[in-house]
Amino acid sequence: MPISKARLAHIVFESDDKASKAFDVVLLLLILGSVVVALVESVDAYWQKYGKILTTIEWVFTIMFTIEYALRVWLTRRTRGYVLSFYGIVDFLAVIPTYLSLFIVGTQFLTVIRALRFLRVLRVLKMGRYLSEANYIGDALLASRRKILIFIGSVLTIVLVMGTIMFIIEGPESGYTSIPMSMYWAIVTLTTVGFGDITPLTPMGKFTASLIMLMGYAIIAVPTGIVSSEMSAMRFKRRDDDLISCPNCHAEKHDKDAFHCKYCGSKL
């Protein structure tokens, strides 16, 4: 007996019965297998020995993901909404790299983007609380965006000024061949990475480098403090009913005395 379009759409997009859960689990296993193949392909010894087999397996995965993506586009009631949604874009990016490899060598390794599709496990396992906390962190980052942009602008200004100073002090003889190159060194030093490819040689240059290193320790803590303060403020503003999420559709902001979800009707 053929499956109706409505039933097929339920299996593909939902995860509230045996068939739909099985579909999502199989999909997750395919994603895992595809990512493992991409990782193995990058190892030259395995590629030299099993290159053709790995390529064949990757094309099998790609064709299956292409069919799945086409199904989602066909089955959804809001095609544009799905295609432009987060999962829609991730699903599309999961398919494209292998086809691009026909024209651009090496793009097949971008199939590791498929790992983003593991986020579906939250829906499969009904981990509504985790989604709630993920939204909480996302809201905190969104609320911090202006402060973070100001911080980034300040850091770039420091990098420009200190890089220019080092270019004047050290010059091309020490490897500071231009202001952009000196800015690169300032970024490496300020973030306490310290590659060591460019180092100051003069006493004044070493003194300036020491100042940048000390600034780096102070600056690194700033973004953490900004986001932490926003998270703390949001925690006080959060009402208890905001934490109640639907186990089926994961919608939030239910009344404290609600027994059923106001969006899908499921029992809370």
Buried (B, 14 or more C-beta within 10 A) or exposed (E): EEEEEEEBBBBBBBBBEEBBBEBBBEBBEBBBBBBEBBEBBEEEEBBEEBEEEBBEBBBBBBEBBBEBBEBBBEBBEEEEEBBEEEBBEBBBBBBBBBEBBEEEEEBBEBBBBBBBBEEBBBBBEBBBEBBBEEBBEEBBBEBBEEBBEEBEEEBEEBBBEBBBBBBBBBBEEBBBBEBEBBBBBBBBBBEEEEEEEBBBEBEEBEEBBEEBEEBBEEBEEBBEEBBEBBBEEBEEEEEEEBBBBBBBBBBBEBEEEEEEBEBEEEEB
